[in-house]
C-alpha cells in the first residue's frame, strides 16, 4: 500500500457494532495507443503524475505496469472518489507521456516483453525464477480490510477461503492474449499461477502456524521474502489488515467498488462468526484449487464449484448465495442499496471479460477492445 495507507486499521472489536475500514490497490497496464501492445513507459508516466498524488502511485514489477492505492475508508463513497480521482489523473498522465493506461488483467496484444523495473529485489527474483515473468504484465486488485490483531486475522482467512472463488469469477478481466481468445475469462490467473507461491490460502491452525509456513516457504526457495506470499488471502506484511488478492484489476470504478464492498462484508461476516463461536468450513484443498480454476475459466458466464457440497452450479447462483450470506453486514455498513445497484449493472453488462469479448464480437478488432477498456478505466 502507499502513502497514507499506513494508517489503515479496523475501527471495531470482534462482533461489535462499529464498522470496518476498507482500501483498494489497483495495478494497470501501459500500452501503445496505436497498437495496444504493452510499452515500458512507467518512468515517463510517473513524471507526469501530479505531485500531490505521487504518494498514492507506485511502480510495479514490470516497466509496463503502474499501481495506485486508495486511502482506507469507512464509506464506499470515499473509495469511489479516491479511485476515480487517481484513475483520471493516471489516464491524463499517461496521455501526456504518449501512452494509454488500461485496467486489464494482462495485455491482449502481442509484443516484446517489457523489462522488469530496476530494483535489487526484482533482480533477485529474476535471478532465481528466470522465465516466470508473465508476458506484457500481470495486473491484479487487492482489497484490504482492517483487523484487530494477527490471531483474529488468521481465523478470518479460514472463514473466507471457501467464498473467494466466486469473487474470483466476478473480477475476471483478461480473456485475450497475443491477439487471440484464450478460452479463459482470466488468462492473468493462468499466467500468475506459474509463480510457485501462488495458491489458495491453506487452512491455518494459528498465527504461529502462519508464521512457521512463511519461514519454511522462504527456506524452501519458492519465496525470497514474506512479500512473495502470493496466497489468495493473507495478512498484510505492512498493515493491520487482511488482504484479499484473488482477482484481475477491475475495468471500472463501479466494478472495483462492488468487489470492495463484498470483500468487506465477507470479512465482517467472518468476524461475527468468530465472535459467535461458529467454525469455518474445512474445504478440501484440491477442490478449492478446482473452484478457482473454474472461476478463472468461466467467470460469471458459466458454472462454478459450490464448496459447501462440491457440486457445479451456475456462477450467478453462487454469487447470489454469497450476497445472501453477507447481506446483514452490507446493511450494517450502509452498502446494501449501492451493492444491489452495482450487481444489477454487472448482470446487464457482464464481467470485464464478457465486455471485452462483446466488443471483439462486434468489431473483430483488438484495438477496439483496448480503446473500450481505456474508456472504462478513466470512468
GISULGI-V24342 format. One record per residue. N is the residue number from 1. OMEGA is omega in whole degrees, 0 to 359 (999 if undefined). D_LAST is the distance of its C-alpha to the last C-alpha in Angstrom with 1 decimal. Layout:
# GISULGI-V24342
{{N & OMEGA & D_LAST} {N & OMEGA & D_LAST}}
This chain:
# GISULGI-V24342
{{1 & 188 & 22.5} {2 & 173 & 22.3} {3 & 185 & 23.4} {4 & 179 & 23.8} {5 & 176 & 23.2} {6 & 179 & 26.9} {7 & 183 & 27.3} {8 & 176 & 25.8} {9 & 180 & 28.5} {10 & 183 & 29.3} {11 & 187 & 30.6} {12 & 168 & 32.9} {13 & 181 & 36.1} {14 & 177 & 36.3} {15 & 183 & 36.3} {16 & 185 & 36.0} {17 & 179 & 34.3} {18 & 188 & 31.8} {19 & 182 & 28.2} {20 & 174 & 26.5} {21 & 177 & 24.0} {22 & 176 & 21.0} {23 & 188 & 18.9} {24 & 168 & 16.5} {25 & 178 & 16.8} {26 & 177 & 14.4} {27 & 185 & 15.7} {28 & 178 & 14.1} {29 & 176 & 15.9} {30 & 186 & 16.6} {31 & 173 & 17.7} {32 & 183 & 19.5} {33 & 183 & 17.4} {34 & 183 & 20.5} {35 & 185 & 21.7} {36 & 180 & 18.9} {37 & 179 & 21.5} {38 & 181 & 20.9} {39 & 181 & 22.2} {40 & 192 & 23.8} {41 & 188 & 21.8} {42 & 180 & 21.0} {43 & 179 & 23.6} {44 & 181 & 22.4} {45 & 180 & 18.8} {46 & 179 & 20.3} {47 & 184 & 22.3} {48 & 180 & 19.4} {49 & 179 & 17.6} {50 & 186 & 18.5} {51 & 185 & 21.7} {52 & 181 & 20.7} {53 & 187 & 17.9} {54 & 177 & 20.1} {55 & 180 & 21.6} {56 & 179 & 18.5} {57 & 183 & 17.9} {58 & 167 & 20.5} {59 & 175 & 21.9} {60 & 189 & 22.2} {61 & 181 & 25.0} {62 & 183 & 24.6} {63 & 175 & 23.9} {64 & 184 & 21.0} {65 & 175 & 19.1} {66 & 188 & 17.4} {67 & 172 & 16.7} {68 & 176 & 15.2} {69 & 179 & 16.7} {70 & 169 & 16.0} {71 & 178 & 19.2} {72 & 184 & 20.9} {73 & 173 & 20.6} {74 & 184 & 22.3} {75 & 175 & 19.6} {76 & 179 & 16.4} {77 & 178 & 15.0} {78 & 177 & 15.8} {79 & 179 & 14.1} {80 & 181 & 10.8} {81 & 182 & 11.3} {82 & 181 & 12.5} {83 & 179 & 9.8} {84 & 179 & 7.1} {85 & 183 & 9.7} {86 & 179 & 10.8} {87 & 181 & 7.8} {88 & 179 & 7.3} {89 & 180 & 11.1} {90 & 177 & 11.6} {91 & 177 & 9.8} {92 & 180 & 12.0} {93 & 179 & 14.9} {94 & 180 & 14.8} {95 & 177 & 14.9} {96 & 178 & 17.8} {97 & 177 & 19.4} {98 & 180 & 19.3} {99 & 175 & 17.1} {100 & 178 & 13.7} {101 & 183 & 12.0} {102 & 169 & 11.3} {103 & 187 & 10.7} {104 & 186 & 13.8} {105 & 175 & 17.2} {106 & 185 & 19.3} {107 & 181 & 19.6} {108 & 187 & 20.3} {109 & 180 & 22.3} {110 & 179 & 25.8} {111 & 179 & 26.8} {112 & 177 & 28.6} {113 & 181 & 27.9} {114 & 181 & 26.5} {115 & 176 & 28.9} {116 & 177 & 28.6} {117 & 182 & 27.8} {118 & 183 & 31.2} {119 & 185 & 32.0} {120 & 180 & 35.4} {121 & 179 & 34.0} {122 & 176 & 32.0} {123 & 179 & 35.1} {124 & 178 & 37.1} {125 & 180 & 34.7} {126 & 181 & 35.1} {127 & 182 & 38.8} {128 & 191 & 39.3} {129 & 171 & 36.8} {130 & 193 & 37.0} {131 & 179 & 35.1} {132 & 179 & 32.8} {133 & 191 & 29.9} {134 & 169 & 27.3} {135 & 188 & 26.5} {136 & 183 & 23.4} {137 & 188 & 21.9} {138 & 193 & 21.3} {139 & 182 & 18.1} {140 & 176 & 18.2} {141 & 180 & 16.8} {142 & 179 & 19.5} {143 & 179 & 19.8} {144 & 175 & 22.6} {145 & 184 & 24.6} {146 & 178 & 27.5} {147 & 183 & 31.0} {148 & 183 & 34.4} {149 & 183 & 36.2} {150 & 180 & 36.3} {151 & 176 & 38.9} {152 & 179 & 36.8} {153 & 178 & 33.8} {154 & 176 & 35.8} {155 & 177 & 36.7} {156 & 180 & 33.0} {157 & 178 & 32.4} {158 & 184 & 35.3} {159 & 186 & 34.0} {160 & 190 & 30.4} {161 & 180 & 31.2} {162 & 184 & 32.1} {163 & 184 & 28.7} {164 & 179 & 26.5} {165 & 181 & 26.8} {166 & 173 & 25.0} {167 & 174 & 22.0} {168 & 180 & 22.3} {169 & 180 & 22.0} {170 & 188 & 18.9} {171 & 186 & 17.1} {172 & 189 & 18.4} {173 & 179 & 16.1} {174 & 182 & 18.6} {175 & 186 & 21.0} {176 & 171 & 21.8} {177 & 179 & 23.9} {178 & 176 & 26.0} {179 & 183 & 24.8} {180 & 174 & 26.1} {181 & 184 & 25.2} {182 & 187 & 26.6} {183 & 177 & 27.4} {184 & 173 & 25.4} {185 & 176 & 22.0} {186 & 175 & 21.7} {187 & 175 & 23.7} {188 & 181 & 22.5} {189 & 179 & 24.7} {190 & 179 & 27.6} {191 & 184 & 27.3} {192 & 184 & 26.8} {193 & 172 & 29.9} {194 & 179 & 32.0} {195 & 189 & 32.2} {196 & 180 & 35.2} {197 & 175 & 33.9} {198 & 182 & 30.9} {199 & 167 & 32.0} {200 & 178 & 31.7} {201 & 177 & 33.0} {202 & 174 & 36.8} {203 & 190 & 38.6} {204 & 181 & 39.6} {205 & 184 & 42.9} {206 & 174 & 42.1} {207 & 176 & 40.3} {208 & 176 & 43.4} {209 & 178 & 42.8} {210 & 181 & 39.2} {211 & 179 & 40.5} {212 & 178 & 43.3} {213 & 178 & 41.1} {214 & 180 & 39.0} {215 & 182 & 42.3} {216 & 179 & 43.6} {217 & 176 & 40.5} {218 & 180 & 40.6} {219 & 181 & 44.3} {220 & 181 & 43.8} {221 & 181 & 41.7} {222 & 177 & 38.6} {223 & 172 & 36.8} {224 & 187 & 37.3} {225 & 183 & 36.2} {226 & 178 & 34.5} {227 & 178 & 31.1} {228 & 173 & 31.7} {229 & 187 & 32.1} {230 & 173 & 29.3} {231 & 183 & 30.1} {232 & 171 & 27.3} {233 & 183 & 28.0} {234 & 167 & 29.9} {235 & 177 & 30.8} {236 & 177 & 29.0} {237 & 186 & 31.4} {238 & 190 & 30.1} {239 & 179 & 29.0} {240 & 185 & 30.6} {241 & 160 & 28.1} {242 & 183 & 27.8} {243 & 178 & 25.2} {244 & 191 & 23.8} {245 & 186 & 22.7} {246 & 202 & 23.0} {247 & 164 & 19.7} {248 & 169 & 17.4} {249 & 183 & 14.2} {250 & 183 & 11.8} {251 & 186 & 9.1} {252 & 176 & 6.4} {253 & 178 & 6.8} {254 & 181 & 8.8} {255 & 181 & 11.0} {256 & 180 & 11.7} {257 & 178 & 12.7} {258 & 181 & 14.9} {259 & 179 & 16.6} {260 & 180 & 17.2} {261 & 181 & 18.8} {262 & 179 & 20.9} {263 & 179 & 22.1} {264 & 180 & 23.1} {265 & 178 & 24.9} {266 & 178 & 26.6} {267 & 180 & 27.9} {268 & 177 & 29.0} {269 & 176 & 30.8} {270 & 179 & 32.5} {271 & 178 & 33.7} {272 & 178 & 35.2} {273 & 179 & 36.9} {274 & 179 & 38.3} {275 & 180 & 39.6} {276 & 179 & 41.2} {277 & 179 & 42.9} {278 & 185 & 41.2} {279 & 175 & 41.1} {280 & 176 & 38.2} {281 & 180 & 38.4} {282 & 183 & 40.2} {283 & 175 & 38.2} {284 & 185 & 40.0} {285 & 184 & 38.2} {286 & 175 & 38.6} {287 & 177 & 37.2} {288 & 175 & 34.2} {289 & 180 & 33.7} {290 & 180 & 34.0} {291 & 178 & 31.5} {292 & 176 & 28.9} {293 & 181 & 29.9} {294 & 178 & 29.5} {295 & 179 & 26.0} {296 & 182 & 25.0} {297 & 189 & 26.8} {298 & 191 & 25.8} {299 & 176 & 22.6} {300 & 185 & 22.5} {301 & 183 & 24.0} {302 & 185 & 27.5} {303 & 174 & 29.8} {304 & 180 & 29.8} {305 & 175 & 32.7} {306 & 187 & 33.6} {307 & 174 & 35.0} {308 & 179 & 37.1} {309 & 177 & 39.4} {310 & 183 & 38.3} {311 & 174 & 37.7} {312 & 177 & 35.0} {313 & 175 & 33.0} {314 & 184 & 29.9} {315 & 180 & 26.8} {316 & 176 & 25.4} {317 & 179 & 28.7} {318 & 177 & 28.4} {319 & 176 & 25.0} {320 & 179 & 26.5} {321 & 177 & 29.4} {322 & 181 & 27.3} {323 & 177 & 25.6} {324 & 181 & 29.1} {325 & 186 & 30.3} {326 & 185 & 27.8} {327 & 179 & 27.6} {328 & 180 & 29.9} {329 & 173 & 27.8} {330 & 180 & 24.6} {331 & 183 & 26.6} {332 & 178 & 28.2} {333 & 180 & 24.9} {334 & 181 & 23.8} {335 & 192 & 20.9} {336 & 181 & 22.5} {337 & 181 & 21.1} {338 & 179 & 17.4} {339 & 178 & 18.2} {340 & 178 & 20.0} {341 & 182 & 17.1} {342 & 175 & 14.7} {343 & 175 & 17.6} {344 & 176 & 18.0} {345 & 179 & 14.6} {346 & 177 & 15.6} {347 & 182 & 18.9} {348 & 190 & 17.6} {349 & 182 & 15.2} {350 & 177 & 16.8} {351 & 175 & 15.8} {352 & 179 & 13.8} {353 & 180 & 17.2} {354 & 179 & 18.0} {355 & 179 & 14.9} {356 & 180 & 15.9} {357 & 179 & 19.4} {358 & 178 & 18.8} {359 & 182 & 17.3} {360 & 178 & 20.3} {361 & 180 & 22.7} {362 & 191 & 21.7} {363 & 183 & 21.9} {364 & 183 & 23.8} {365 & 181 & 21.9} {366 & 179 & 20.2} {367 & 175 & 18.5} {368 & 174 & 16.7} {369 & 180 & 15.5} {370 & 182 & 14.4} {371 & 180 & 12.5} {372 & 176 & 10.7} {373 & 178 & 9.8} {374 & 178 & 8.7} {375 & 180 & 6.3} {376 & 182 & 5.0} {377 & 181 & 5.5} {378 & 178 & 3.8} {379 & 999 & 0.0}}
